[in-house]
Amino acid sequence: MKNIIIAIDGPAGSGKSSSARVVAETLKYIYIDTGAMYRAVTLAWMREGTELTEENVYKVLDKLKVGLKQSSSGQRTFVNEEDVSDDIRLPEVTRLVSPVSAMELVRTKMVEQQREMGANGGIVMDGRDIGTIVFPQAELKVFLIASIEARAERRGLELRNKGFEVDIENLKTEISERDRYDSSREISPLRKAADALEIDTSNLTIQEQTQIIINLAKQIIES
């Protein structure tokens, strides 16, 4: 059977990463979390303690090596061989990842790496510009959406499970602002590819939404 590229895009909290992991595991494909790559760049810059400017972020890029490795517990993210999988999910990284990932050189370097990772197919890649910029030729493109309320509840549960206090109303505000920023940026904005299938996950379980994607993928793989 042929190995295809599955691109899963959508806004924060729509279920991209959770779905992509399950789909990849089911199909025995490689899962690539592009959001983790941008978070890694953001974390590396934050550790420098410098002002958020393109010049300062680009200085970090010059000495930065981002790696993704599969493990028994899922995909792990590395910065210069250090496992930063937990640190990149901290709330302060989440608040700053959008402006960092909107920078042209950051986007260019990460997209180059992503294309190399998926060159041979057999991958599930999630992000905000996979079906439009990274792999516009992907055989299957999915765009996930969900209500602000559903997305805030999911994010809140994730943070509570990590021991953080959560204010759902603040989360709603942060998610709305991130949507606005990601959709209006000049470079690789968040948008649905013309040939992507849109799935509203607001009232779907992970099992339900992943099964939809798996069924679509199998139709293409076996055709």
RAWOGI-V44245 format. One record per backbone hydrogen bond with DSSP energy under -0.5 kcal/mol. CO is the residue of the C=O (numbers start at 1). NH is the residue of the N-H. Records with the same first field share a line. If there is no record, write none. Layout:
BEGIN
CO = NH, NH
END
This chain:
BEGIN
2 = 4
4 = 6, 122, 123
5 = 7, 140
6 = 8, 125
7 = 9, 142
8 = 127
9 = 144
11 = 14
15 = 19
16 = 20
17 = 21
18 = 22
19 = 23
20 = 24
21 = 25
22 = 26
23 = 27
24 = 28, 29
30 = 124
32 = 34, 126
33 = 36, 37
34 = 38
35 = 39
36 = 40
37 = 41
38 = 42
39 = 43
40 = 44
41 = 45
42 = 46
43 = 47
44 = 48
45 = 48, 49, 50
46 = 49
51 = 53
53 = 57
54 = 58
55 = 59
56 = 60
57 = 61
58 = 62
59 = 63
60 = 63
61 = 64
65 = 80
67 = 78
69 = 76
71 = 74
74 = 71
76 = 69
77 = 84, 85
78 = 67, 80
79 = 82
82 = 79, 84
84 = 88
86 = 89
87 = 90
90 = 93, 94
91 = 95
92 = 96
93 = 96, 97
96 = 100
97 = 101
98 = 102
100 = 103
103 = 107
104 = 108
105 = 109
106 = 110
107 = 111
108 = 112
109 = 113
110 = 114
111 = 115
112 = 116
113 = 117
114 = 118
116 = 119
118 = 121
122 = 30
123 = 6
124 = 32
125 = 8
126 = 34
127 = 10
128 = 191
129 = 133, 134
130 = 135
135 = 138
140 = 7
141 = 197
142 = 9, 144
143 = 199
144 = 11
145 = 201
147 = 151
148 = 152
149 = 153
150 = 154
151 = 155
152 = 156
153 = 157
154 = 158
155 = 159
156 = 160
157 = 161
158 = 162
159 = 162, 164
160 = 163
166 = 168
167 = 171
168 = 172
169 = 173
170 = 174
171 = 175
172 = 176
173 = 177
174 = 178
175 = 179
176 = 180
177 = 181
178 = 182
179 = 183
180 = 184
181 = 185
182 = 190
186 = 188
189 = 191
193 = 196
196 = 198
197 = 143
199 = 145, 201
201 = 204
205 = 209
206 = 210
207 = 211
208 = 212
209 = 213
210 = 214
211 = 215
212 = 216
213 = 217
214 = 218
215 = 219
216 = 220
217 = 221
218 = 222
220 = 223
221 = 2
END
